[in-house]
Amino acid sequence: MSETNAYAAAGVDVEAGNLAVQKMSAAVKSTYNDHVLAGLGGFGAAFALGTGYTDPVLISGADGVGTKLLLAIAANKHDTIGQDLVAMTMNDILAQGAKPLFLLDYLAVDKMRPEVVAEIVGGVAAACKEIGAALIGGESAELPGLYAKNHYDLASFGVGIAEREDILTGDRVQTGDVLIGLASSGIHSNGYSLVRHVLKIDDGSGFTQLAPTLQAALLEPTKLYGAQVTPLLDAKLVEGIAHITGGGFLENLPRAYGDDLAAELNWGSWPVLPIFDVLQSAGQLSLHDMLLTFNNGLGMILMVRPANVETVMSKLGADAYVVGQMTARTAEGVTFTGEAPWQ
């Protein structure tokens, strides 16, 4: 009886999958530390918490990259989309006051292309290594018939750790706390369905016809905030954090404090990046749309006691701005003073 490979005939190339694992293996294992007991290659990953904690709590999160993937696919540029993935998940965990421990990723492709897969996962690994998280496992799936040619999807699940008493909860934030904004690197990974619509690149096909500077701005990877924020958490200088993702200022800021408080932001206290002016103008978007969809130049906002502001600002250095304060809520959970950049 002659040997056949029915699975390959059905469109799944197991050998290509094995080659992809080989190509990504070194990048993945470079993120390991002494806490990783079992990682890539087993049926499950094992991570030891170690000692040094009194009452540890695990903080978990899951996220993806959204339709920004369509632009990476159109550009055939896959080396930074992994940072988007890690940042979207781990910045959320950071906002709870937790330090990153490990991450698992899920990559589904139309066809296994080992070089592309290795490039994508290499970007995930590099971002994990930057924030001190171990990429201890995941799944790569070849799904012919489900994805269009050259298309793929990314998701991740991350875990961090914090002492119970150090978790950032809404009841820690008080009236009078100062808001310190951390600059974003661009759009990050939210609102790309609207981006593609207003720039008339709905299916991604027109992306390469845009000006090179605009292409670069649209693909700029999401900023990782661990290096800036973790030392502040260690020093117990932060009372609350809002990660400005989907939902913009209006939905994300109130997640960080109680219903009796409001965040008052001062227009003009931070630079609004040019890419947001481009999007607003192209789509004639209302101020409400901009506030509900985009980060508008601030990817993370910290709530800090007035007495700690000078210390925090000195530790943060450039790209940090005092942007407002917490007030008693009278109506909306987010308010603004000054002249808005758009009407």
N, C-alpha and C positions, 0 to 999 in steps of 0.2 A: 504494500500500500504506500503510495507516494505521500510525502509530507505536504500539508497545506496550512495556510494561516487564515482561517475564516475571519478572525477579528480584523486583520489587516485589510482583507477584502471588503469588510464592512466600513472601513475608513479610519480605524484606530491603529496607529503604528506604535506598538509596544516598544520596539527597539529604539525608535526616536525618543520615546519617553525616558527610557533608560539612559540614553546619551545626554538628554537634557539634565537629568539628575547628576550625572558625572560632571557636567560643565558648571553646574551651580554649586556643587558640593563644597569647594574650597571657600567660596564667598560666605556660604551659610555657616560653616564651621568656624570661620574667623570671628563670629559673634559670640561663640561659646565662652563661658567662664566656669569657675569651679562649682557653680551651682547646677550646671547641666549634667545630669546623670545619664540621660539617654536622649538622643536627638534624631537627626535625619537617618532614615533607613529602618527604623523599628515600626511596630504597630502603634506606638504611642510615645510621646516625649515625657521625660521625667525631669523635674526641676526642684531642687532642695532649697527651702527658704533659709536654712541656716539659723544661727542663733543671733542674739543681740536685740531681739524685739520683746517687749513686755506684753503687749496686747495687739498683735498684728492683725490687720484687716486687708484682704485682697480686694482690689478695685479692678473691674474688668470693663472692656468695651469692645465694640465691633463696628466696622465701618468699611466703606469702599471709596472709590475715586469718582464715581459718577460718569457723566458724559464727556468729561475732559479726556477720557480714553479715546474718544473719536478723533480728537485733534492729534494726539500722540500717534494714533494709527495712520492718519492722513499724512503726518510728517515723517512717518517711519522712524520715529525717535522714541526709544523705549528705556533710556538710561536714567531718567529722572522721575518717571511715573511711580516708581517704587517708593521714593521719598514722600510723594503725595499720600500714598497709602499709609505709611508708617505715621506720618504727622497727623493725619485725620483721626487715627485711633489713639495714638499715644498723647497727643495734645489734650484730648478729652480726659484721659486718665490723670494727666498732670493737673488739670483744672480742679480735680477732686483733692489735690494735695498729696498725690501718690508718686512714688518713684517707680520708673519702669522696671519690670522684671523680664518678661519674655513676650514674644509675639509668634503667632502662627498665621500663615497666609494661604489663600486659596486662589489659584489661577486656573481659569477655564479658557480653552482655546478651541478654535475651529479645527486646526491642524497643528500637530506638534512640530515646531521649528526650533530645534535645540539652541541655536545661537540667539534667537529672539527671547526665548524663555530664560536663558542664562543671563541675558542683559537685563530683563525685567527683575528677576530675583536678585541679581547682583545689586541693583539699585535699592531693593528692599533691605538687603543685608547691610549695605553701606550706611543707610539711615539708622538701622537698628544699632549698629556699632557706634555711631555718633552719639546716641543718647544712652548707651550702656545697656541696651536690651539684647537678650539672646533670641535669635531667630531659630527656635528649637524644632520646628516642624511645619507641616502644612499639607497641601494637596495640589497637584497639577493634574488637570483632567482634560482629555481630548474629547470634544463633543461634536462630532461631525453632524451636520444637519441642524444644529441649534444656533450656531453663530455663522454670520456671513464670512466670506473669504477674508482672511487676515485679521479677523476681529477676535477680541478676547475680553475677559472681565476679571477684575481683581477685588478681593475682599480680605479683611484680616480680623483677627481676634487677639486682643492684647490684655495683659495682666500687669498691674502694678501693686505696690504695697505701701501701707501707711500705718502708723500707730493709730489706734482708735481715737485718741484724744487730739490727734493732729489732722484728722479728716476735715476738709473745708466744707462746712454745711452753711446753709442760709442764715441760721440764727447767730452766726459769729459776726456778721456784717452789721454796722451801726450807722445811725445818722451822723454825718460829719466825716466819715471815712473818705479818704481821697482816692480818686480813680486815676490809675496810671496805665496808659495805653502802650502796648508794645507794637512796633511797626510790623505790618504784614509785608510779605515779599511780592504781593500782587493779589490776584483773585483767589488764590489758594485752590480749593477743589469744590467750590459751591457755586451754584447759579449758572452752570455752563449750558444748560438748556436754553436759558434766556440769552446768554452770550451768543450762542450759535444762531439764535433767532434774529437778534437785532443786527448781527453782522452778516446775515444772509448766508450762513454756512451750515445750515441745518443738518445735512448729512456728512459734514466734514470735508466734502469734495472741494469746496472753494477755499479751504484753509491756506493752501500753498500759494494762492493768488494774492493773499494779503501782504502788506509791506513786511519785510523781514523783522523790523523792530516790533511790530504788532504781533507777529507770530511768536517771537521770543517772549513777549510779555504774557501772552496767553498760556504758554507752556511753562512759565516760571514755576518751579516746584514750591509746594507749601512749606512754610518755614517751620522748623523744629525749634520749640521753645525750651527744651529741657535744660540746655546749658545756661540760659538766662535765669530761669525760674527756680530750678532745684536748689541753688545756694540760698535763695530767699526762704524757701520752705524749711531748709535745714536750720536757718537762723530764726524761724518762727516770726517772720516779718510780714506775712500776708494773711489776711482774714478771709478773702474770697477771690475767686478767679472765674471770669467768663471767657470761654473759648468762642470766638465769633465765627461761626460756621453757617450752615443753612438756617435761615431765619434772621440773619444779620444782627444788628443791634437790638431790634425791637423784641425778638424772641429769646435771644441768648442771654442778654444781660439779666433779665428778671429770674433766670434759673439759678442765679448765684446769691440771691438774697430773699428776705421774707416779703410777704404781701403788703406790709406796712411801710415799705421803703420804695424809693425811686432813685434811679441813677440820672443825674443831671450832667449832660455833656456840653462842653463849650466849643462851638464851632470856631475854627481858626487856631485851636490849641495843638493841632497835629496836622501834618501835611497829607492831603488827599492825593493819592497817586494818580498820575495822568491817565492810566488805563481806565479809571472809573469815569473820568470826564469823557473819554472816547465812547464808552458804553452808554452813558446817559444821553449824550448827543445823538448817537446813532439810532437809539430807540426812542428818543424823546421821553425818557422814563421820568416818572414823577419822583419827588423826594421820598415819598412813602415806599415806592418800589425799590429805590436804592437802599433805603434803611432796612427793608425787610429781606433783601436778597444778598447783599454784598457786605464785605467787611470794611470797605471804604478806607482802607489804609491802616486799620488796627486789627490785628489778628487775635490779640488776647488783651484783656483788660483786668488789672489787679485792683482789689480793694485793700487799702492800707490805712492804718491808724495815722492821724496827722503827725504824731511824734516820731513816726518811723519813716516819713517820706524822704527826708534828706538822706538817710542811710540807704534806703532802697534805690533812690536815683543814682547815688554814687556807685552802687554795685552794678546797676544796669548799664550805665554809660550811655552811649549814643543809641538812637532809635527808640528811646523811651520818652514819654511825654505825660505831664500832668494834664489830664483832659477833663476833669470835673470832680464832682463830689456826690456823696449819698445824701439824700434829703428825705423828709417825711413824705409819704405818698398822699397826694390829694386827688389824683385822677389816674393818669397813665403811669406805667412802671418805668418808662424812659422818657426824659424830657431834654430839651435843648435850649441853649442860650446863644446869642450872637447871630450873625448872618449866615444862613445855609448856603452852600456852594451851588445848589440847584433849587429851583422853585417848583 
